[in-house]
Amino acid sequence: MTATVPRLQNLKPADLSPAQRTAYDAITAELGNAFEGGPYPILLHFPGVAEGALRILKAFRNERKIDRKLYELCVLIVAKEWASDFEWRTHEPRAIAAGLNPDICAALRAGALPAFSGDDERLVYAVTKEMMTTRALSQATHDESVRVLGTEQTVELVTAIGFYTMLAIVLAGFEP
């Protein structure tokens, strides 16, 4: 069996430019070692984007109004759609810890329609799947999301779909 070679070699701390060092320090302060996998070692090659992605992540962590379980459900749907193993491995335990039924995770992993326990979970699934498959949100789904979640949480949900799609694309582009 042939070993896969990463498309990008991780930057070495000693080789970081001043901008990369600033981004690295910010990422490490928030997430731990910025060289331990995931999208941030890749994004360090574009430090302004790495810092921007970190700011978005911190906003989701610190300012999010949407329920954590629903947020993590969204991330898992995006991870499945993009076959992003890193996102799945990172967020499945978080989703379960936030109260998402493990059977929902198993169904998503298998590509099956989960048996949701609440309208809010069904709605997050509908919004996320619609955005991922049609690249748009119909008026009916938008209106239902605003009715169930409210405007701010609908904006958070759609933004989370976009953010985690970006991270999945970065990973897909540079992980063989």
C-alpha positions, -999 to +999 in steps of 0.1 A: +000+000+000+013+034-009+014+061+018-004+093+009+017+124+009+000+156+021-003+182-006+010+209+018+037+203+043+029+218+077+048+250+083+074+248+110+072+273+138+107+285+131+098+292+095+067+314+101+066+349+088+056+376+113+020+375+100+019+337+102+033+338+138+006+363+148-021+340+134-004+309+149-003+325+183-040+335+181-050+300+169-029+283+196-043+305+223-079+296+213-075+260+200-043+245+213-016+234+189-023+249+155-002+222+138-023+192+149-045+187+119-077+203+106-080+234+085-058+258+105-024+244+095-035+249+059-050+283+066-017+295+082-004+298+046-029+327+043-026+342+078-053+369+073-078+343+064-067+320+093-073+349+117-106+357+101-117+321+103-107+321+140-128+352+146-158+336+131-153+304+151-150+325+183-182+343+175-200+310+171-185+299+204-191+330+224-220+349+208-242+321+193-279+322+201-289+290+183-290+260+206-257+241+207-274+208+197-288+224+166-255+241+157-237+208+160-264+190+139-258+216+112-220+209+113-225+172+110-248+176+080-221+197+063-194+173+073-214+144+058-222+163+026-185+171+021-172+138+033-151+158+058-138+132+082-120+158+103-152+178+109-172+147+116-146+133+141-144+167+158-181+175+160-199+142+165-188+139+202-197+176+207-232+170+192-239+141+215-226+160+245-250+188+235-279+164+236-282+152+200-294+116+200-266+093+189-291+075+166-294+108+146-256+108+142-256+072+131-284+078+105-266+109+091-233+089+089-252+061+070-268+087+046-303+079+060-330+104+070-328+105+108-358+102+131-358+136+147-374+142+180-383+179+175-394+203+148-363+224+154-340+195+145-361+187+114-359+223+104-321+226+108-318+194+087-342+208+060-324+242+059-289+227+058-297+200+033-315+225+010-286+249+011-261+221+005-281+205-024-297+235-042-272+262-031-302+284-022-329+286+005-365+286-008-389+312+005-410+286+022-380+271+041-367+306+049-401+316+063-404+284+083-369+289+097-377+324+108-410+313+123-393+284+143-359+299+151-362+336+146-343+359+123-310+360+142-308+322+146-317+317+109-288+340+100-265+321+124-276+288+109-270+298+073-237+314+083-226+282+100-235+263+069-212+286+049-184+286+074-182+249+078-185+244+041-155+267+036-135+246+061-146+214+045-135+227+011-101+238+024-096+203+039-108+186+007-084+207-014-053+198+006-059+164+022-052+136-003 
